[in-house]
Structures are given as C-alpha cells and as structure tokens.
C-alpha cells in the first residue's frame, strides 16, 4: 500500500475514528513489544523458539543472527 492510498483512506475518517484507530495501533505496538520482551528473556531452546523470536522482531533467521551479533 502506497502512502497516497493510506492518506486517502484515512482522510475519510472522522476525528473520533482516527482517535480510536490510534489507540488500537498503540495497543498493538505495546502488545508486540511485550511479546518480544517475553520471548527474549529466556534463551531459545528449540528451532521453533528461534523462529518465533525472529518473527516477533520482523526478521528472518539470518536477520536475527545479524541483530544478535550487533549486541
């Protein structure tokens, strides 16, 4: 979706709808951060744990490995 398409869809929403949408986005962001934090506390024990951690951070396995090596 292009920025112009997003702008057009959002321009038709009322202020109340935009406020509700913003709250939903903030909530989903907080939930995702919490899930990443929870998944990062214990070291991964299986391949599924590693894949889940990568997915939560929006990375593939090689991207996750690069991110880990930066730390």
C-alpha positions as a LaTeX table, in Angstrom:
\begin{tabular}{lrrr}
\hline
Residue & $x$ (\AA) & $y$ (\AA) & $z$ (\AA) \\
\hline
Unk1 & 0.00 & 0.00 & 0.00 \\
Unk2 & 1.40 & 3.36 & $-1.00$ \\
Unk3 & 1.41 & 6.44 & 1.21 \\
Unk4 & $-1.11$ & 8.13 & $-1.09$ \\
Unk5 & $-3.52$ & 5.21 & $-0.67$ \\
Unk6 & $-3.15$ & 5.32 & 3.11 \\
Unk7 & $-3.66$ & 9.09 & 3.15 \\
Unk8 & $-6.81$ & 8.78 & 1.06 \\
Unk9 & $-8.31$ & 6.06 & 3.26 \\
Unk10 & $-7.52$ & 7.97 & 6.46 \\
Unk11 & $-8.83$ & 11.28 & 5.12 \\
Unk12 & $-12.36$ & 9.87 & 5.03 \\
Unk13 & $-12.36$ & 9.01 & 8.74 \\
Unk14 & $-13.78$ & 11.28 & 11.41 \\
Unk15 & $-11.66$ & 12.60 & 14.27 \\
Unk16 & $-13.24$ & 10.06 & 16.62 \\
Unk17 & $-12.47$ & 7.19 & 14.24 \\
Unk18 & $-8.87$ & 8.39 & 13.87 \\
Unk19 & $-8.52$ & 8.60 & 17.65 \\
Unk20 & $-9.85$ & 5.05 & 18.04 \\
Unk21 & $-7.50$ & 3.82 & 15.32 \\
Unk22 & $-4.54$ & 5.50 & 17.02 \\
Unk23 & $-5.42$ & 3.82 & 20.33 \\
Unk24 & $-5.65$ & 0.41 & 18.63 \\
Unk25 & $-2.26$ & 0.93 & 16.97 \\
Unk26 & $-0.70$ & 1.97 & 20.30 \\
Unk27 & $-2.20$ & $-1.10$ & 22.00 \\
Unk28 & $-0.95$ & $-3.49$ & 19.30 \\
Unk29 & 2.50 & $-1.89$ & 19.46 \\
Unk30 & 2.64 & $-2.32$ & 23.23 \\
Unk31 & 1.49 & $-5.95$ & 22.93 \\
Unk32 & 4.15 & $-6.69$ & 20.33 \\
Unk33 & 6.88 & $-5.06$ & 22.43 \\
Unk34 & 5.76 & $-7.11$ & 25.42 \\
Unk35 & 5.79 & $-10.32$ & 23.36 \\
Unk36 & 9.33 & $-9.55$ & 22.12 \\
Unk37 & 10.45 & $-8.82$ & 25.66 \\
Unk38 & 8.91 & $-12.04$ & 26.98 \\
Unk39 & 10.43 & $-14.12$ & 24.17 \\
Unk40 & 13.85 & $-12.56$ & 24.74 \\
Unk41 & 14.04 & $-13.31$ & 28.48 \\
Unk42 & 14.91 & $-16.99$ & 28.23 \\
Unk43 & 17.45 & $-18.31$ & 25.74 \\
Unk44 & 15.84 & $-20.16$ & 22.84 \\
Unk45 & 15.93 & $-23.92$ & 23.29 \\
Unk46 & 14.46 & $-25.15$ & 20.02 \\
Unk47 & 14.33 & $-24.17$ & 16.38 \\
Unk48 & 10.71 & $-23.07$ & 16.90 \\
Unk49 & 11.79 & $-20.69$ & 19.68 \\
Unk50 & 14.37 & $-19.11$ & 17.39 \\
Unk51 & 11.87 & $-18.77$ & 14.54 \\
Unk52 & 9.27 & $-17.24$ & 16.86 \\
Unk53 & 11.80 & $-14.72$ & 18.16 \\
Unk54 & 12.75 & $-13.80$ & 14.58 \\
Unk55 & 9.09 & $-13.39$ & 13.56 \\
Unk56 & 8.32 & $-11.19$ & 16.56 \\
Unk57 & 11.12 & $-8.86$ & 15.54 \\
Unk58 & 10.07 & $-8.88$ & 11.90 \\
Unk59 & 13.25 & $-10.62$ & 10.80 \\
Unk60 & 14.20 & $-13.85$ & 9.10 \\
Unk61 & 16.72 & $-16.14$ & 10.80 \\
Unk62 & 19.75 & $-14.56$ & 9.11 \\
Unk63 & 18.49 & $-11.09$ & 10.06 \\
Unk64 & 18.04 & $-12.23$ & 13.65 \\
Unk65 & 21.59 & $-13.58$ & 13.72 \\
Unk66 & 22.92 & $-10.24$ & 12.42 \\
Unk67 & 20.91 & $-8.40$ & 15.09 \\
Unk68 & 22.31 & $-10.68$ & 17.81 \\
Unk69 & 25.86 & $-10.20$ & 16.60 \\
Unk70 & 25.42 & $-6.39$ & 16.84 \\
Unk71 & 24.70 & $-6.70$ & 20.55 \\
\hline
\end{tabular}
